[in-house]
Amino acid sequence: MRYTVKEMSELANVTIKTLHHYHKIGLLLPCKVSETGYRLYGMKELERLQEILFYRELDFPLKKIKQILDGKPDRLSVLSEQRKLILARKQRLEQLVQTLDVSIEHTRKGTVMDKSALFKGFESEKEWKEALSEQYEYLNEKYGYDLHAETPIDVQSMNESALEAKRFMGGMAQSLKDGLRVDDKKVQQLIHQHLDFLNEHGHETTAADFAKQTRFFLNDDFHLKMLESQQPGLSYYLCIAAETFESTKK
């Protein structure tokens, strides 16, 4: 079957001008030009157009797309790579949308956003270190703990941890707002799930470790302010809930 430029345009939801341009630069050539001068395209060209548009969605320049596709990769390899790239972008966009939603909510309320949610979704180690520099300096000055000297930041892992921190702290803050007791099944399940995440992601943490950490947050100005800005009373609520959870594990 052969398709005209108009039919290709309607199928792919691109302009005829775009298809003419792709032809002009050698990115998408018609399989045949009729005696009357009409460009005609077949299934092979339709598939190539699909591949071009996926790369355009990923902001690849036309010159780069031409280099990739002219290298004659097999279609399965092209589609598999595009799927991987688009899923990575989807994940980042979802993280950024969530960060925007939280930022909007805090701005409406006039409250300060939790640092872990504020800087979620960064693409580089440099961005994360710049975002955490205030906390790094505080811990170094007050406790002599130099996080700048620690091992390099795993960006993907940090983004996943930030997403989990948002889920957990958001759940705890909501439980406090709803008036749930610290020994409520929902509250204790939140802590259980959070510790499971930490341990599954290489941060070995026992119930006792977590209770100790929340007690530190309660008595440390920097972390106390961070938690209280999210929800008044959250630091104490979190500490007592963690200690209650610890008591059930003894």
N, C-alpha and C positions, 0 to 999 in steps of 0.2 A: 504494500500500500504506500502511496505517495501523499505527502502533505504539502500544501502551499504555505507561503510565509504567513498568510493570514490565519490559517488553521493551526500552524505551530504557535503563533502568537496567542491564540485563544486557549490552546491546550496547556501551555506553560505559564500563562498569565504574564507575559512580557510584551513589550511594545514591538511593533514591526521595525521601528527605527533601531532598536537594540539588536534584533536579528540581522539587520543589514550591516550594522557595525561589526558584529561578530564575524560576518562573512568577509568584510573588508580587511580585518586584521588577521584573517586566517584561523580564527578560533573555532568557527563552526561553518563548514562548507556544505553547500547543498550537494546531494548525491547526483543531481542532474539539473540542468537548466533547459527548459523547454524551448522549442523553436520560436515561441512568441516572447521569450525572455523571462518566463516565470521560474523562480527558484523552487525546486522540489526537494523534499526531505523524506527519508525513510526511517525505519525503526532504529537503525544504528545511530542516526543523527539525533533522533529524539532522546535516546539514552545518553548521548554525549551532552546534549543540552541540559538534561537533568543533573549530570555530574558537574557541569559548569555552574549551574545555579546553586548547587549545594556549596561549592567552594566560594561563590560570591556571598552566600549567606554567612560564611566564616570570614568575610572581608579579605579574601585573597585577591591580589591585583590580577587583572586579566592576563598580563604578561606571564606571571607565575603559573596561572591555571593552564595556559597554553603549553608551557614547558613541561608541566606534569603530565598532561594528557597526550602530548606529542611523544612522550617517552614510551608510549604504548604499554602502559600497565594493564593488566587484565581487569575487567569490570568489577569482579568480586573484590579484588584488592582495593580498588578505588573506593567502592561503596563501604567496605569495612573500615577503612581509614577515616572516611568522612563521618561515619557513624560514631567512631571513637572521639573525633574532634567536636562533633555537635553535642554529644553527651557531656563532655567536659565543659563546654560552654553553657549547656543547660544547667548543670550543677552550680556553676558560678553565678549565673543569672538568678537562680532560685535563692542562693545565699544572699545576693545583693538585694533582691526584693524583700526578703525577710528582714534584712538589716534596715532597709528603708521604712518598712512597716513599724518596726520597733522605734526607730528614730522619730517618725511622725508622731507616734503615741506619746513618747517622752516629751517631745516639743510641745504638744498640745497641753500636757499636764504641767509643763514647766519644770520637769525633773531632770536629773543628770542620768545619762544612760550607763548601764553596766559596761565596763571596759571590754569584757570578752565579747559582748554583742556589738559594741560600737565599731570594732575593727575586724569584724568577721568577713571572710571572703577575699582576703588579700591574695595577690598572685605571686609575691616574691618574699624571700627571707628579709630583704631590706625593709620592705613595707611593714612587716610584722615587728621588726626590731625598733623601727621608728615609732610605731604605735605604742609599744610597750616600754619605751625609754623612760617615761615618768615613773612607772612602777619599778623598773630596774634600778633607777637612781635612788629611789626611796629605800628599797631593800638593802642596797649597798651602803647608803649613809647610816641607816638606823641599825642594821644587823650585820654589816660587813659581808653580805652575801652577794658576790659579784656574778650576776647572771650573764653579763656580757662575755664572760670567759667560758660559759657553758658550751656544750656541743652545738653545732649548727641547727637552726630551726628547720623542721620538716614541714613545709608549707601546707601540704595536703592534710597531714595529721593535725596541724594546728587549726586549720579551718574546721575539720571534723570535731575537734575538741571544743571549739568555740560554739559550734552548732549545738552540741550536747549540753554545754554550760547554759546556753540560752533556754533549751528545753527544760532542764532541771530547775534552774533558778526561777524561770517563769512559772513552773508548776508549783514550786514551794511558795512563791509570792501569792499565787492565786489561792492556794490552800489556806494561807493566813487570812487573806481577804474574806474567804468563805467561812472563816471561823472554825476550821477543822482542828481537832486536837492533835497534838504531836504524835500520839500513839494511834491515830486513825490509820486504817489499812491503806488508804490511798497515799498518805504522806510517807508511810514506811515503805511502800512499794516504789515510790519515787526515788528514795535513797537506795534501795536495793538495786534498781535498774541503773542508777548512776554509778554505783560501785562496780557493777558488772561491766559497764562500758569502760571504766578506768582500767580494770584488770585485763580486759580483753584487748586493750590498746597499749599494753606495755607499761602501765602505771600501777604497779602492785600496791594496793591500798586495802587495808583491813578496816573493819568497822571501828576499831579502836583508833587507827590512824586518822580516819575521817572525823571522828569525834574530836580528836586533838586539834585537827586543822580548823574545825569550825569554832573551837574555843579560842584559837589564835585570832581568827577573824573578829571575834567579839571584842577582843582586847587590843586590837591593832587599829590605830586611827585611820590609816589609808583604806584598809579593807572594810572597816566598820562603815565609813562614809559611803563606800561603793555600794554596799548592801542596803543601807538605809535609804539611799537615793532611789533605789528601785522600789522599795516598799518599807515604810516605817515599821520597825519591830522585827524585820526579817532576820537580822543577825542573831538575835536572841532565840527566835523561833527555830532557825536552822540549827543552832547549837543544841538546844534541848531535844529537838527531833533526832539529831545524830546520836546524842547520848542515850536516848531511849532505844534507838535501833541497836546500839552497841550492847545495851543490857540484855537484849533478846538473844544475842549471839554467844553469851557467856555460858 
